[in-house]
Amino acid sequence: MANWRGKRVVIIGAARQGLALARYLSGHGAKVVLNDSRPAEELDAARQSTAGMNIDLVSGGHPLHLLNGADLVAISGGVPLTNPLVVEAVKRGVPLTNDTQIFLETVPCKTIGITGSAGKTTTTTLVGRIAKAGLSGKFREVWIGGNIGDPLINYVDDMRTDDLAILEISSFQLEQMTVSTNVAAVLNITPNHLDRHGTMEAYTAAKTRIIEYQAPTDTAILNRDDPVTWALAEKVKGSLLSFG
């Protein structure tokens, strides 16, 4: 959705990701409803962060009437798909998204996405430092974020085609995503977050999306020593690299 002007977007979760997305969308002309189950007195920081913007902050629950006229529902990472607003949005056919999806639909430069059950924060940080140290002549700016640090949607308007964006991406974010990064690395897939995903199959399916939505011109990097991860090789559409 390239033109946000006049679009009504409901964002569930007024923490780091939700606030960043709310500010971005409001700045691009969207009518934003930022919803959080926490009481109003716990959202002073969120209220200050969005002061003066076209953002309606609704706290204390998830009333279904917020979906009336909604063009899109954006889910923050900690919000489960069993949330009543999410369930009702699916029933009504309102599309779901999140800040990472919108970032990848908007970003003008090459992207690297890193996911895995363990080690993704360390790996993302290390890849970012290597890129900044060794590739400074190739890229104007290297941006590092996603599930760590600041959500990169905060900076997408400042990015240029000769930049590089490196993202840590969690299974929570991947659940709704239908777009991926130019380079996608899956470090490992072991039982994790099953209270959220329900089964190992569902958790693996979420992780797999980072590979499934790549283009033939993209590159996947897989751990050949981890059987679950290496099984994703058959789903790779572009170039395949491995480590192990």
C-alpha positions in Angstrom: 0.0 0.0 0.0 2.2 2.8 -1.3 -0.2 5.6 -0.8 -1.2 5.9 2.9 -3.1 9.1 2.7 -6.6 8.7 4.2 -6.2 5.0 4.9 -7.4 3.8 8.3 -4.8 1.6 10.0 -5.4 -0.2 13.3 -2.1 -1.0 15.1 -2.3 -3.4 18.0 0.5 -2.9 20.6 1.8 0.4 21.7 5.4 -0.6 22.5 8.5 -0.1 20.4 7.3 -1.5 17.1 3.8 -0.2 17.3 4.9 3.3 18.1 7.5 3.4 15.3 4.9 2.2 12.8 2.2 4.6 14.1 4.6 7.6 13.7 5.6 6.5 10.2 2.0 5.9 8.9 0.7 9.1 10.5 3.5 11.1 8.9 2.5 9.7 5.6 -1.2 10.7 5.9 -2.8 7.6 7.4 -5.5 7.7 10.0 -3.9 5.6 12.7 -5.6 3.9 15.7 -3.1 2.7 18.1 -4.6 0.1 20.5 -3.1 -1.5 23.6 -4.7 -3.6 26.4 -2.8 -1.7 29.1 -4.6 1.0 31.1 -4.2 4.6 30.1 -2.0 5.5 33.1 0.6 3.0 31.8 0.8 4.6 28.3 2.1 8.1 29.2 5.3 7.4 27.2 3.3 6.3 24.2 1.1 9.3 24.4 4.1 11.7 24.6 5.8 9.8 21.7 2.8 10.4 19.4 1.7 13.9 20.6 0.6 16.2 17.9 0.1 13.4 15.3 -3.1 12.0 13.8 -3.0 9.0 16.1 -6.0 7.9 18.2 -4.6 6.0 21.2 -7.2 3.5 22.6 -6.2 1.7 25.8 -7.6 -0.8 28.3 -8.9 -3.5 25.9 -9.5 -4.4 22.3 -13.0 -3.2 21.3 -14.1 -4.7 18.0 -15.6 -1.5 16.7 -12.0 -0.2 16.1 -12.1 -2.4 12.9 -15.1 -0.4 11.5 -13.8 1.1 8.2 -10.3 -0.3 8.8 -8.1 -0.8 5.6 -5.4 -2.7 7.4 -4.5 -4.2 10.8 -0.8 -4.1 11.9 0.3 -6.5 14.7 3.2 -5.8 17.0 5.5 -8.7 17.7 4.2 -9.6 21.1 0.5 -9.7 20.0 -0.8 -13.3 19.4 -2.9 -14.2 16.5 -5.6 -15.2 19.0 -6.1 -11.5 20.0 -9.8 -10.8 19.5 -9.1 -7.9 17.1 -6.9 -10.1 15.0 -9.4 -12.9 14.9 -12.2 -10.5 14.0 -10.0 -8.8 11.3 -9.5 -12.2 9.7 -13.2 -12.9 9.8 -13.9 -9.5 8.1 -11.2 -10.0 5.5 -9.1 -7.0 6.7 -5.5 -7.6 5.7 -2.8 -8.1 8.4 0.7 -6.7 8.4 3.4 -5.5 10.7 6.2 -3.0 10.8 8.8 -5.3 9.2 6.5 -6.1 6.3 5.8 -2.4 5.6 9.5 -1.6 5.9 10.4 -4.2 3.3 7.7 -3.0 1.0 9.1 0.5 1.2 12.9 0.2 1.6 14.8 1.4 -1.4 18.1 -0.5 -0.7 19.3 -4.1 -0.5 18.4 -6.0 2.6 19.7 -8.9 4.7 17.4 -10.7 7.1 18.6 -13.1 9.8 16.3 -15.5 11.8 16.8 -18.5 13.9 15.8 -20.0 17.2 19.1 -19.0 18.8 22.0 -16.7 17.9 20.2 -14.3 15.6 20.8 -11.2 17.7 24.6 -12.0 17.9 24.7 -12.8 14.2 22.8 -9.7 13.2 25.1 -7.5 15.3 28.2 -9.2 13.9 27.1 -9.0 10.3 26.3 -5.3 10.8 29.7 -4.6 12.3 31.5 -6.5 9.5 29.5 -4.5 6.9 30.3 -1.2 8.5 34.0 -2.0 8.9 34.6 -3.8 5.6 32.1 -2.5 3.1 32.2 1.2 3.9 33.3 2.0 0.4 30.5 0.0 -1.2 27.5 1.3 0.8 26.7 4.9 1.7 25.2 3.8 5.1 24.6 0.5 6.8 21.5 0.3 9.0 21.0 -2.4 11.6 17.7 -3.1 13.4 14.5 -5.0 13.2 13.8 -7.2 16.2 16.8 -5.6 17.9 17.5 -1.9 18.5 15.2 0.6 16.8 12.6 -0.7 14.3 14.0 0.4 10.9 10.7 1.8 9.8 11.9 4.8 11.9 14.6 5.5 9.3 13.3 4.2 6.0 12.6 7.7 4.7 16.3 8.5 5.2 17.5 5.5 3.3 18.9 5.5 -0.3 19.4 2.9 -3.0 23.1 2.7 -2.2 22.6 1.8 1.5 22.3 -1.7 3.1 19.7 -2.7 5.8 20.4 -5.6 8.1 17.5 -7.0 10.1 16.9 -9.5 12.8 13.5 -11.0 12.1 11.6 -13.1 14.7 9.0 -15.8 14.0 6.4 -13.5 15.5 7.1 -11.0 12.7 7.4 -13.7 10.0 3.9 -15.0 10.8 2.2 -12.3 8.7 4.9 -11.5 6.2 4.5 -12.0 2.5 7.7 -10.4 1.4 11.3 -11.1 2.3 14.9 -9.8 2.2 17.4 -10.0 -0.7 19.6 -12.2 1.5 17.9 -14.4 4.1 19.8 -16.5 6.6 18.2 -19.2 8.8 20.7 -20.1 11.6 18.7 -23.0 13.2 15.2 -24.1 14.0 14.7 -25.8 17.4 11.7 -25.9 19.7 10.9 -22.4 20.8 7.9 -20.1 21.4 5.6 -23.1 21.2 3.3 -21.3 23.7 2.7 -18.8 20.8 2.8 -21.1 17.8 1.2 -24.1 19.3 3.2 -26.8 17.4 6.7 -27.2 16.1 5.2 -27.5 12.6 3.5 -24.0 12.9 6.7 -22.5 14.3 8.8 -24.0 11.5 6.2 -22.7 9.0 6.6 -19.2 10.3 10.4 -19.4 10.0 10.1 -20.8 6.5 8.4 -17.7 5.2 11.7 -15.9 5.1 12.7 -18.3 2.4 9.3 -18.8 0.7 8.8 -15.2 -0.2 12.2 -14.6 -1.7 12.6 -13.9 -5.4 14.7 -15.9 -7.9 17.4 -13.1 -7.8 17.7 -13.5 -4.0 20.1 -15.5 -1.9 19.3 -17.9 1.0 21.9 -19.0 3.6 21.1 -22.2 5.5 22.7 -24.2 8.3 23.5 -27.6 6.7 24.2 -29.2 10.2 20.7 -28.5 11.4 18.2 -31.0 9.8 15.1 -28.9 10.1 16.9 -25.8 8.6 18.7 -27.7 5.9 15.3 -29.2 4.8 14.4 -25.7 3.7 16.9 -26.0 0.8 14.2 -27.5 -1.4 12.2 -24.3 -1.1 15.0 -21.9 -2.1 14.1 -20.0 -5.2 17.4 -18.2 -5.8 21.0 -18.9 -4.9 21.7 -21.2 -2.0 24.7 -20.8 0.3 25.3 -22.9 3.4 27.4 -23.0 6.6 28.3 -25.7 9.1 
